[in-house]
Amino acid sequence: CGRRPRSNGGEARTNARDLEQTRRYVVDHKEASLGAEAMVKHFTAYHPRAAIQIDWSTWLDEEGMPPIVPTFPAAATLTTPADHFASAVMRGRVDGLADAWATWPTYQRSYFLDWLCAMEDEPPPGVLYGVGRGCGLYDSKNCELTMRWALLVLKENLEL
């Protein structure tokens, strides 16, 4: 009863590595202005496998947020439901969205909101209010989702 399960140490090693990377970053760049080139160099030194998956020119030089596109084989399991519901929202239908949203990870939710932000056509009047209520976006504590929701509100000129 009060005993913690034993860990294989992998999680502790990952946390220690991340903590060391953060400490190194602070020591290397304290009281300095950090340019994009230095940030990229520092990131790639500590996260080489992740760095090769990032399109740095898009991330740094293109306007807006970089697109979120999964690069792994199981991506369709995340994107297909989000695509389905985003298309339904554009047709004025939000049935089942709140239930689906509750099961999605942040990545899938971000993809869905990005999809809506990227649409050139406007959804039918009032539909986004239902999306915001049903998905809890009006009082979300998740900054990634709140930022995307704010962009969508601004894009569609919603009055909250």
C-alpha atoms as a printed R data frame, in Angstrom:
    type eleno elety resid chain resno       x      y       z
1   ATOM     1    CA   CYS     A     1   0.000  0.000   0.000
2   ATOM     2    CA   GLY     A     2   2.120  3.244   0.014
3   ATOM     3    CA   ARG     A     3   4.995  1.735  -1.949
4   ATOM     4    CA   ARG     A     4   5.877  3.108  -5.316
5   ATOM     5    CA   PRO     A     5   6.392  0.695  -8.185
6   ATOM     6    CA   ARG     A     6  10.034  0.243  -9.112
7   ATOM     7    CA   SER     A     7  11.209  2.022 -12.198
8   ATOM     8    CA   ASN     A     8  13.682  0.711 -14.728
9   ATOM     9    CA   GLY     A     9  15.571  4.000 -14.407
10  ATOM    10    CA   GLY     A    10  14.820  5.130 -17.958
11  ATOM    11    CA   GLU     A    11  12.454  7.869 -16.845
12  ATOM    12    CA   ALA     A    12  14.944  9.138 -14.273
13  ATOM    13    CA   ARG     A    13  17.725  9.207 -16.888
14  ATOM    14    CA   THR     A    14  15.477 11.137 -19.312
15  ATOM    15    CA   ASN     A    15  14.501 13.673 -16.648
16  ATOM    16    CA   ALA     A    16  18.134 14.072 -15.560
17  ATOM    17    CA   ARG     A    17  19.214 14.605 -19.184
18  ATOM    18    CA   ASP     A    18  16.473 17.205 -19.725
19  ATOM    19    CA   LEU     A    19  17.392 18.922 -16.471
20  ATOM    20    CA   GLU     A    20  21.068 18.982 -17.475
21  ATOM    21    CA   GLN     A    21  20.148 20.397 -20.889
22  ATOM    22    CA   THR     A    22  18.110 23.145 -19.222
23  ATOM    23    CA   ARG     A    23  20.911 23.956 -16.767
24  ATOM    24    CA   ARG     A    24  23.454 24.097 -19.600
25  ATOM    25    CA   TYR     A    25  21.137 26.387 -21.566
26  ATOM    26    CA   VAL     A    26  20.776 28.788 -18.637
27  ATOM    27    CA   VAL     A    27  24.523 28.813 -17.930
28  ATOM    28    CA   ASP     A    28  25.459 29.275 -21.594
29  ATOM    29    CA   HIS     A    29  22.951 32.032 -22.294
30  ATOM    30    CA   LYS     A    30  22.271 33.859 -19.020
31  ATOM    31    CA   GLU     A    31  22.225 37.617 -19.341
32  ATOM    32    CA   ALA     A    32  22.503 37.351 -23.107
33  ATOM    33    CA   SER     A    33  20.254 37.847 -26.051
34  ATOM    34    CA   LEU     A    34  19.784 34.545 -27.804
35  ATOM    35    CA   GLY     A    35  19.478 34.570 -31.568
36  ATOM    36    CA   ALA     A    36  17.784 31.915 -33.647
37  ATOM    37    CA   GLU     A    37  21.071 30.391 -34.838
38  ATOM    38    CA   ALA     A    38  22.306 29.898 -31.263
39  ATOM    39    CA   MET     A    39  18.986 28.390 -30.196
40  ATOM    40    CA   VAL     A    40  19.030 25.931 -33.124
41  ATOM    41    CA   LYS     A    41  22.656 24.981 -32.415
42  ATOM    42    CA   HIS     A    42  21.914 24.393 -28.723
43  ATOM    43    CA   PHE     A    43  18.759 22.387 -29.465
44  ATOM    44    CA   THR     A    44  20.461 20.164 -32.043
45  ATOM    45    CA   ALA     A    45  23.363 19.484 -29.686
46  ATOM    46    CA   TYR     A    46  21.015 18.097 -27.032
47  ATOM    47    CA   HIS     A    47  18.252 16.640 -29.227
48  ATOM    48    CA   PRO     A    48  19.889 15.492 -32.484
49  ATOM    49    CA   ARG     A    49  17.177 12.979 -33.448
50  ATOM    50    CA   ALA     A    50  14.375 15.482 -32.877
51  ATOM    51    CA   ALA     A    51  16.267 18.241 -34.670
52  ATOM    52    CA   ILE     A    52  16.447 16.348 -37.960
53  ATOM    53    CA   GLN     A    53  12.645 16.192 -38.042
54  ATOM    54    CA   ILE     A    54  12.244 19.980 -37.835
55  ATOM    55    CA   ASP     A    55  12.056 22.126 -40.939
56  ATOM    56    CA   TRP     A    56  13.991 25.026 -39.433
57  ATOM    57    CA   SER     A    57  13.474 27.404 -42.368
58  ATOM    58    CA   THR     A    58   9.694 27.053 -42.054
59  ATOM    59    CA   TRP     A    59   9.844 27.278 -38.265
60  ATOM    60    CA   LEU     A    60  11.974 30.406 -38.228
61  ATOM    61    CA   ASP     A    61  11.217 32.243 -41.467
62  ATOM    62    CA   GLU     A    62   7.632 31.552 -42.498
63  ATOM    63    CA   GLU     A    63   4.747 33.521 -41.086
64  ATOM    64    CA   GLY     A    64   2.380 31.951 -38.612
65  ATOM    65    CA   MET     A    65   2.825 28.726 -36.746
66  ATOM    66    CA   PRO     A    66   4.662 25.821 -38.351
67  ATOM    67    CA   PRO     A    67   2.281 23.149 -39.579
68  ATOM    68    CA   ILE     A    68   1.823 20.130 -37.382
69  ATOM    69    CA   VAL     A    69   2.157 17.096 -39.585
70  ATOM    70    CA   PRO     A    70   2.991 13.773 -38.006
71  ATOM    71    CA   THR     A    71   5.902 11.926 -39.582
72  ATOM    72    CA   PHE     A    72   5.222  8.453 -38.289
73  ATOM    73    CA   PRO     A    73   3.295  5.552 -39.866
74  ATOM    74    CA   ALA     A    74   0.385  5.629 -37.407
75  ATOM    75    CA   ALA     A    75  -0.356  9.298 -38.144
76  ATOM    76    CA   ALA     A    76  -3.664  8.497 -39.831
77  ATOM    77    CA   THR     A    77  -5.066  7.197 -36.541
78  ATOM    78    CA   LEU     A    78  -4.648 10.730 -35.168
79  ATOM    79    CA   THR     A    79  -5.388 12.861 -38.206
80  ATOM    80    CA   THR     A    80  -8.360 10.999 -39.719
81  ATOM    81    CA   PRO     A    81 -10.787 11.635 -36.821
82  ATOM    82    CA   ALA     A    82  -9.666 15.265 -36.569
83  ATOM    83    CA   ASP     A    83 -10.095 15.717 -40.340
84  ATOM    84    CA   HIS     A    84 -13.558 14.152 -40.139
85  ATOM    85    CA   PHE     A    85 -14.738 16.470 -37.376
86  ATOM    86    CA   ALA     A    86 -13.147 19.568 -38.925
87  ATOM    87    CA   SER     A    87 -14.975 18.832 -42.183
88  ATOM    88    CA   ALA     A    88 -18.202 18.317 -40.237
89  ATOM    89    CA   VAL     A    89 -17.726 21.672 -38.459
90  ATOM    90    CA   MET     A    90 -17.323 23.375 -41.830
91  ATOM    91    CA   ARG     A    91 -20.695 21.856 -42.799
92  ATOM    92    CA   GLY     A    92 -22.266 23.145 -39.574
93  ATOM    93    CA   ARG     A    93 -22.292 19.861 -37.671
94  ATOM    94    CA   VAL     A    94 -20.711 19.413 -34.253
95  ATOM    95    CA   ASP     A    95 -22.481 16.204 -33.199
96  ATOM    96    CA   GLY     A    96 -20.107 13.955 -31.258
97  ATOM    97    CA   LEU     A    97 -17.217 16.416 -31.319
98  ATOM    98    CA   ALA     A    98 -17.196 17.036 -27.549
99  ATOM    99    CA   ASP     A    99 -17.068 13.290 -26.847
100 ATOM   100    CA   ALA     A   100 -14.270 12.752 -29.354
101 ATOM   101    CA   TRP     A   101 -12.389 15.810 -28.066
102 ATOM   102    CA   ALA     A   102 -12.403 14.383 -24.541
103 ATOM   103    CA   THR     A   103 -10.459 11.336 -25.771
104 ATOM   104    CA   TRP     A   104  -7.928 13.169 -27.960
105 ATOM   105    CA   PRO     A   105  -4.396 14.028 -26.856
106 ATOM   106    CA   THR     A   106  -3.230 17.639 -27.148
107 ATOM   107    CA   TYR     A   107  -1.483 16.851 -30.424
108 ATOM   108    CA   GLN     A   108  -4.745 15.746 -32.044
109 ATOM   109    CA   ARG     A   109  -6.627 18.729 -30.636
110 ATOM   110    CA   SER     A   110  -3.942 21.085 -31.986
111 ATOM   111    CA   TYR     A   111  -4.143 19.455 -35.391
112 ATOM   112    CA   PHE     A   112  -7.937 19.917 -35.427
113 ATOM   113    CA   LEU     A   113  -7.724 23.619 -34.504
114 ATOM   114    CA   ASP     A   114  -4.919 24.193 -37.027
115 ATOM   115    CA   TRP     A   115  -7.112 22.572 -39.688
116 ATOM   116    CA   LEU     A   116  -9.930 25.001 -38.900
117 ATOM   117    CA   CYS     A   117  -7.550 27.979 -38.870
118 ATOM   118    CA   ALA     A   118  -6.174 27.014 -42.276
119 ATOM   119    CA   MET     A   119  -9.603 26.922 -43.958
120 ATOM   120    CA   GLU     A   120 -10.249 29.798 -46.321
121 ATOM   121    CA   ASP     A   121 -14.015 29.350 -46.146
122 ATOM   122    CA   GLU     A   122 -15.886 30.416 -43.049
123 ATOM   123    CA   PRO     A   123 -17.884 27.870 -41.080
124 ATOM   124    CA   PRO     A   124 -21.623 28.514 -40.800
125 ATOM   125    CA   PRO     A   125 -22.546 31.246 -38.294
126 ATOM   126    CA   GLY     A   126 -22.661 30.107 -34.692
127 ATOM   127    CA   VAL     A   127 -20.892 26.784 -35.219
128 ATOM   128    CA   LEU     A   128 -17.594 27.884 -33.687
129 ATOM   129    CA   TYR     A   129 -19.423 29.014 -30.551
130 ATOM   130    CA   GLY     A   130 -20.610 25.403 -30.199
131 ATOM   131    CA   VAL     A   131 -17.075 24.116 -30.779
132 ATOM   132    CA   GLY     A   132 -15.730 26.435 -28.087
133 ATOM   133    CA   ARG     A   133 -18.385 25.408 -25.565
134 ATOM   134    CA   GLY     A   134 -18.330 21.696 -26.365
135 ATOM   135    CA   CYS     A   135 -14.557 21.446 -26.289
136 ATOM   136    CA   GLY     A   136 -14.058 23.696 -23.248
137 ATOM   137    CA   LEU     A   137 -11.955 26.176 -25.189
138 ATOM   138    CA   TYR     A   138 -13.344 29.264 -23.465
139 ATOM   139    CA   ASP     A   139 -11.661 28.341 -20.186
140 ATOM   140    CA   SER     A   140  -8.895 25.964 -21.281
141 ATOM   141    CA   LYS     A   141  -5.691 26.050 -19.235
142 ATOM   142    CA   ASN     A   142  -3.675 24.545 -22.103
143 ATOM   143    CA   CYS     A   143  -1.679 27.382 -23.672
144 ATOM   144    CA   GLU     A   144  -1.190 25.545 -26.995
145 ATOM   145    CA   LEU     A   145  -4.921 25.102 -27.443
146 ATOM   146    CA   THR     A   146  -5.802 28.535 -26.070
147 ATOM   147    CA   MET     A   147  -3.446 30.198 -28.544
148 ATOM   148    CA   ARG     A   148  -4.917 28.273 -31.477
149 ATOM   149    CA   TRP     A   149  -8.454 29.031 -30.287
150 ATOM   150    CA   ALA     A   150  -7.562 32.727 -29.995
151 ATOM   151    CA   LEU     A   151  -6.199 32.690 -33.559
152 ATOM   152    CA   LEU     A   152  -9.421 31.108 -34.773
153 ATOM   153    CA   VAL     A   153 -11.542 33.630 -32.855
154 ATOM   154    CA   LEU     A   154  -9.560 36.494 -34.405
155 ATOM   155    CA   LYS     A   155  -9.629 34.965 -37.886
156 ATOM   156    CA   GLU     A   156 -13.389 34.496 -37.789
157 ATOM   157    CA   ASN     A   157 -13.990 37.786 -35.950
158 ATOM   158    CA   LEU     A   158 -16.047 36.109 -33.231
159 ATOM   159    CA   GLU     A   159 -17.490 38.217 -30.442
160 ATOM   160    CA   LEU     A   160 -17.075 36.406 -27.144
